[in-house]
Amino acid sequence: MVFQRYVALGDSFTEGVGDHDPTRPNGLRGWADRVAEVLAARADGAGQDFGYANLAIRGRKLRAVIAEQVEPAIALQPDLITMYAGANDILRPKVDLDELLAEYDAAVRRLAATGARVVLFTAFDPGGSGLYRPIRGRFALYNELLREIADETGATIVDFWRIRDHKDWRLWDEDRMHMSALGHHRVAVEVLDVLGVPHDLEPTRLDDAPPPAPRLQQLRENAAWAREYLVPWVHRRVTGRSSGDTVSPRYPTYGRPGTGADQPV
């Protein structure tokens, strides 16, 4: 199948945070752009038009993603929709995942009713992270509830939990919260493979990891990371602010990936 209208919904994961590119909207590329580039090339080869919209905004919790992005996505009449939301909810001190995923289910049903192919993502496995390991059970429950949604709606699942090489920190940005360019490339490959879309993206290859840094150096690096990233993140949560408060969607209407220019289809 050649997709012609692709809309991406979500938070920083889909906006592309961590995959820096100053030539693109919001200074980001991301896995969704990479997927859209392949889809655009296939549409061009088939002599068909192609449009890509990315409505994702960093920091958005699940209810905000649903409230702000689902209706605009439906209005664009896409034939492919990707949606990932909920990670920012899981990280809160308290969260009712059953109630939250019931709302997610309703949103996915609305998207699926359009006839578009809908792609959802499980959360990654935080077992290798000292920062996120204490709430690993929440991630697992979220994933199981999400798999139920996919089973009942016919949505396609990208099982991020089972992508084991994502435990390698080289696939993560220096903030330890978002994927690096290599990580976004890895997700793009997975999405295209799950969709059955032929592509020539190289599989991720990781050389042997360098030996661990001396303990003192690790402590210094951890302290520097906490000052630069963790403390501001906690402060935003305490004050009710979000990193996406002043951010707009990268592609609010259909355009060609990488151009930053709207090109209606």
Salt bridges, closest charged atoms under 4 A:
GLU15 OE2 - ARG58 NH2 2.60
ASP19 OD2 - ARG34 NH2 2.90
ASP21 OD2 - ARG24 NE 3.07
ASP33 OD2 - ARG24 NH1 3.00
ASP33 OD2 - ARG250 NH2 2.84
GLU37 OE2 - ARG24 NH1 2.86
GLU37 OE1 - ARG29 NH2 2.68
ASP44 OD2 - ARG256 NH2 2.68
GLU68 OE1 - ARG60 NE 2.81
GLU71 OE2 - ARG110 NH2 1.87
GLU99 OE2 - ARG63 NH2 3.06
GLU103 OE2 - ARG63 NE 2.87
ASP105 OD2 - ARG109 NE 2.83
ASP125 OD1 - ARG136 NE 2.77
ASP125 OD2 - ARG164 NH1 2.76
ASP125 OD2 - LYS167 NZ 3.60
GLU144 OE1 - ARG147 NH1 3.66
GLU152 OE1 - ARG109 NH2 2.90
ASP159 OD1 - ARG147 NH2 3.03
ASP159 OD2 - ARG162 NE 3.18
ASP165 OD2 - ARG186 NE 2.90
ASP168 OD2 - ARG170 NH2 2.74
ASP173 OD2 - HIS20 NE2 3.55
ASP175 OD2 - HIS178 ND1 2.62
GLU190 OE1 - ARG186 NH1 2.89
ASP193 OD1 - HIS199 NE2 2.81
GLU202 OE1 - ARG205 NH1 3.26
